[in-house]
């Protein structure tokens, strides 16, 4: 999600000011000597009351004074976006999976109402290209030609791999005539970068 806010946090009898981060699957706080990571899956009780978010993730209630944001954060924690939401895939879109290594992705996108294509006889709305090395990035220009003018090309790469880095992906995308617009956590092991064709060239 990537939302953040400065706030006062109460943990037991201690109060400290710092920064709260609402990530994809966890609520994080950093301030003073307090370091908290509260996974959504561990939250036992959750309530937004009078601008304060009350979260119990098993070790007592943590209170975050977020003001009007408290209720919005509570709703996002209760109903976190699915991976398809984060990737922006919509019903009716055509999706091409290239070198796919995640079987669950096909099921998730099909459930969303997208059409998975085995080959491209015409330009598609979304391409997911699974890359494992710098050398594989040379194919981006070819894939760009298979994309609808307003489509999205996602590269999916392993996190922390010495064989391919974020910098490698960004440079290759630029060299292929694409613009990077978003980075998301694809899974525990992979990161996805979104590229689009520049508006002036559509």
N, C-alpha and C positions, 0 to 999 in steps of 0.2 A: 504494500500500500504506500509506504514511504512517507506517511504523515508524521509531523513532529511538532512539539510544543514545549515551551518553557513553563514549568509549573512547580508548585510546592508539593512535596510528597511526604506522607506520614507513614512511617513503618514502626509499629509498636509505639513507643514514646518519643521516638526520634523524628524530627522534621528537618527536611533539607530541600534546598532549591536546586533544580537541575533541568535536564532535558529528557523528555519522554518521547519515545519513537514507537509508532504503530507500524510494525512490519507485516509481512504476509501472514505469518503464523505465530507471532509472539509480540508481547508488549515489553518494551525495554526502557529502563530508566538509568541515567548516569548523572550523578551529582554528589559532590563532596566525597565521602568515603562509602557511599551507597551505590552498589551495582546490582541491578535487578534484571532478570530475564524471565518473563512469565509466559510460557507457551500457552496458546489458546487451548490446546488439548488438556492442559492440567487445571484449567479454571473450574473451580467448584461452584462459586457464587459470583454474581456480577450485578452491580446496580449503579445507576447514575442518579444522584440525588443532590439537589441544590448546587449544581455545578461541580460536584465532586464524584469521581469515579471510584467505586469501592470494588476491589478485586481480591478474591481469595483463591490462591492457586495451591493451597495445601499447607502453607506456612504462616497462616494468619492473614488478616485483611490489610491490604495496602491501599492507601487513599491518595488519589491524585487530584489536585485542585485544578481542573482544566477549564472551568467556566462553561460557556455554552457548548464547547466541544465535547464535554463529557458524554452527553447522550448519543452523539454521533459515533464516538469511539466505541461505546457500549454496543451499539447496533452492528458495527463492523466486526467486533470480536464475536458476537453471537452468530453472525452470518458472514464469515469471511468469503471473499471472492474465490470462485473456482479457478483452476488453471486456464480453462477456456476463456473466462472473464478477463484474466490478466493478459492473455494473448490477443484479446479483441476479436476472436472468431465469432462470426454471426451465422444464424440460420440461413441456408440458401447459398452460402459461399462455396466456391470450389477450392479444394485444398490438395496440394501435392506434397507428399512426404518423400524426401530424398535421403537415402541411406538411414532411414528411421531405425532407431535402436530402442524406442519406447513403445511397447505394444499398447499400453494403457492410453496413449495419446489418440490413437485411432478410435477407440471406444468413446473417449470423452468428446471428441469432435463430432462423431456421428450422432451421439446423444444430443449434442447442441443443435443438430439439424444441418451441419455442413456435409458436403459431398466430397468424399475422398476419391481422387482420380489416380489411376495406376500409371497413366502416361498423359502427356499434354498434346492434344491435337489442336488446342487453341489456348490462348493465355488464361491463366488461372488467377483467382483472387488472392490466395495466400500460398506461399511456399515455405516449408520447413526443411532446412538443409542441415543435416547432422555432420559436423566436421570434427576430425580428430587430429589434424596436422595442418601446418602452414601451407603445405603443398596443395591440400584439398581446396584452399580458398581461391585458387586460380579459376575455379568453375563459376564464380559469382557472376561474371559478365554474361556467361551463357544462360544462367538461370534468370538473370534480369530480363532477357529477351522473351522469356516464357511468362512474364508477369503482366497482369492488367495494369494500365497506366496508374490507377489509384490503389494498386494492390500493396501487399506487404511481404517482404522476404525476411524470414527469421533464420539466423544462424544459431545452432545449438551446439555448444562446445563443453568439454569436461572442465570442471573447475580445477584451478591449480596445476594444470598440465604443463610440463616443460616443452611440449610439442606445439602448443598454440596458446596465445595470450589474447587478452582484450585488445591490446594495441595492434596485434597482427590482424585481427578481425576488422577493426575500424579502418585500418589502412587499406585492406583489400576491398572493403565496401566502397570507400572513396574512389579507389582506382577503377572500380567497376561502374562508376557513375551513379552511385547510390548515396543516400544521406541517412546516417544513423539517428533514430528518434527515440529509442527506448531500450532499456535493459531490464530484464526481469529474472527472478529466481525460477528456473524451469523445474528443478528438482533438487534433492539433497546433493546430487553429484554434478549437475549441469546448469549452465547459465545460457540465457537466450538474448541475443541482440536483434533488434528490429531495424530493418532498412526499408526505405521507400525511394521511389524515383522522384527527383526534384520536381517541384511544381512547374517550373519553366520548361521542363523537358517532357512533360506528359502529353 
